Amino acid sequence: MARKKFTVEQAFEELDAIVEELEKEETSINDALKLYTKGVKLVKRCQDSLDAIEKELIILEETGESL
């Protein structure tokens, strides 16, 4: 099965959905822990992706290349 391409925008949408689930009173503690863990992993992937983009932009700026 092909892996879906990661996008920061989609991750933010998924994080919003996770927060909504965590805010529900009926969410069990076990489910909350799973959701929290998934959210932390998504945040890490977002940070890694944004760091990579920032590095690319710095390199482009230093070399004088335009986007």
VENVENMO-V410171 format. One line per field, one symbol per residue. phi: phi as a letter, one per 40 degrees, with the letter a starting at -180 (. if undefined). A space follows every 50 residues. Layout:
phi = ???
This chain:
phi = .cccccbccccccccdcccdcccccccccccccccccccccccccccccc cccccccccccccgcbc
